[in-house]
């Protein structure tokens, strides 16, 4: 595989996790930018410590890159990646409506086609590993949520090429937070459920309200009945729009 943007690409037939390898490289002094791509992962990871099924035929890739700012803005990188994947998949399959589910899952028809894991893997300078798992040839069946794949009209190589180009462009726009407004606008335009009902747990308290958008730190902003905006940084969030989509 080659990067049209000129980034080095490390290819692995089999590895535990491309994000884990990015961390090991960062600990050894690697700054990037570079790609790590695997045909198969034995220890693929998603958000909240979940396993990411990683059989051959799909894209498992991590982009390792440095930023001059501190790790406090790293959460925005996951949103940047979501915008990049949404744009890349939309170009490859313009017949499909690709939506972003907070914080950075990609859905087609209510089923997950991509997961993104953003991690800080080094300091001085800050280095970020953006892991992207995109279902190309097939989707796992033993998941707690519906999953789907792009299908035979796409190849792992074509998906990687589009992702490489799109992510490079989105990172330039983001410009280490300076262009976050444009990224947030693009994210919001593709997001599922903004303006609709959501239910979440905040500090162990069950809360519901309106999905009002995202904060600069990537938090979901939940507007409660009394008009307050409460940030949701992690955990499970249920979207009424997603439930309606899946029932349809």
N, C-alpha and C positions, 0 to 999 in steps of 0.2 A: 504494500500500500504506500502511496505517496501523498504528501501534503501539498496541495496547490499553493498554499500560503507560505511554503518553504520551511515548515517546522520539521525537525527530525521525528521519525516514527520508529518506535521500538515495538517489534512484533513478537508475540509469544503464542506458540501453539497451545500451551496450557499453563495456567498460573493460578495461584490462590485468588488473587484479586488485583486488578490494575490499580485501584486506589491504594491498596496495601503496598504494592511495588513502588508507586509514586512516593509514598511516605518513606520507604527505605532509601530510595534514591536521594530524597531531600535530606535525610539524616546523614547521607554520605557526602553532602555538599552540592548536589545537583540543584540548579536553579530553574532550568527550562528557559524558554518555552519548548515543550516537546510533548508528543503523543505517546501513549502506551496503549496498544491494541492487542487483544487476546482472542483466539478462536474459541477458547473455553476457559471458564473459571470454576475452580473447585470450592472457593469460598467467597463468592460474590455477595455483596452487601447492599442493602437498601437503607432507607431511613428507619429510625427507631430500632436498629439492630436486626432488622429482618433479613432473611436469606433472599438473594436474588438468583433465581434459577438461571444457569448459564451454560446451556447446551450449545454445541456448534450450530451455526446457521444464522445467528443473530450478531449484532454489533455490541461489543463490550470494549469501551474505550475511555481513557482518562486523559485529560489535558492538564499537565503540570506547568504552572507559570508563576512568575514572581510579580509582586506589586510593590510600589514604593511606600504605600500607606500601611497602616497597622492592621491587625486582624479584625478590628472592630467593624470594618466595612465588608468583610468576607462574605457575610450572609447575602449580600447583594449579588454575589457572583452566581449563586444558584438560580436567581431570577434571570440573570443574563443568559445563562445556559438554557433555561426553559424557553426564552424568547428565540434563541438561536435554533433549538431543535424544532420548535413550532414552525419557524420560517423554512427550515430545511425540508421537513416532511411535507409541508404544504407545496413546496416547489416540485417535489418528487411525485406527490399524489394530490394534484389540485382538485381531484374529484371527491376528496375526503375533507370533512370539517374537523380540523384538529384543534382541540381546546386544551387550555392549561388548567389543571386543578391545583389549588394551593397546597404546598408552596411551589412545587415544580414537577408534578406528574403530567404526562401528556396523554390525552384521551381521544379516542375515536369512537363516536357513538356510545359513549359511556363506559367503554372498555379501555384499560390501560395499555398503551403501546410503548411507553418509555418511562423510565425512572431516572432521576438525577440525584447524585450524592455529592455535595460540596463539602470539602474538608480543608481546614488549615493544617498543612503538613510540615511547615517550617517557619522559622522566624529569622529576622536580621539577614536578609529581607524576608518579609512575609511571603510564603509560597502557598498556593492554593491548588488543590487537586479537584478537578471537576470530572466526576465519573458519570458516564452516560450509558445506560443499557437500553438498546432499542430493539424491539422485536421485529425482525425482518422476515425470516422464513417461517417462524412458528411462534406460538405463545404458550406459556405454561398453563396447565389445566388445574393443578392442585393449589390454587391461590384463593384467599378469602374474598377476592374481588374478580370481576370479569376481566379477561385480558384478550388482546387481539394482536395481529401482526400486519405488517405492510403488504405482505404477499409476494407472489412471483414476479410482479412487475418491477420490483426493486431488488438490488443485490447489496451485500454488505459493503462492497467497494463503492457503489454509487451513493449509498447513505453516508459513508464516511466522508467522501469528497464534498458532499453538500454541507455536512455538519462542520467540517473543517473551514470551509469558506464562510459559512454563516456565523460561526462562533468568532472567527477572527474579526469580522465586521462588527458584531455586537460588542465585543470587548473594546474596540476602538471607539464606538459610540459611548459606551459606559464611561471610559476614560477615568477609571478608578474613582468613581462616585460623581465626578464632575458632570457627567451626562446621564445621571440616574433618572432624571425627569423623563427623558425620551424612552429609556428602557421601561420605566414604570408605565408609561402610556401604552407602549406596545404590549406589555404583559397584560395590562388591564383589558385591552381590546380583544385579546384572545382568551381571557379568563372565563371560567365557568362559574356562574352564580353571583356575580357582583350585582348588588341591589336586591338579592333574594334572601330567603331565610337560611340561617345556619345554626347549628347547635354545636357547642364545644364545652370542654372542661378547662376552667381557668383556676389554677391552684387547688384542684380537687373539687371545685364547685361547678356544677352543671349550669350552663348559661346558654341562652339563645338570643337571637336578634337578627339584624340585617348585616350582610357582608358589605361593608362600606369601602373596601379597597385594601391597599397594603401600605405599611409604614416604610420609611427608609431602611430600617433594619430587617426588613422582610416579614415582619409580623403581619398577620391578618388583623384587620381592624373590624371589630364587631360592635355595631351600634345597638345598644340596649334600649329597652322601652322608655327609659328616662332621658334618652338622648346622649348618654355618655358613649365615648369610643373606648373600648377595652381591647388591648392588644393580645393576640394569641400567638405565642412563639413556637409552640410545639404541641404534640399530642394529636389525638383523633378529632377531626372536625367532620360533621355530617352536613352535606349540602342538599337542600330541598331540590335544587335544580338537577342535581345528579340522580337523585332517587326518581324524579319524574322522567328523566331521560332513559334510565335503565328499565323502568316499567313500560315505557313506550316501545 
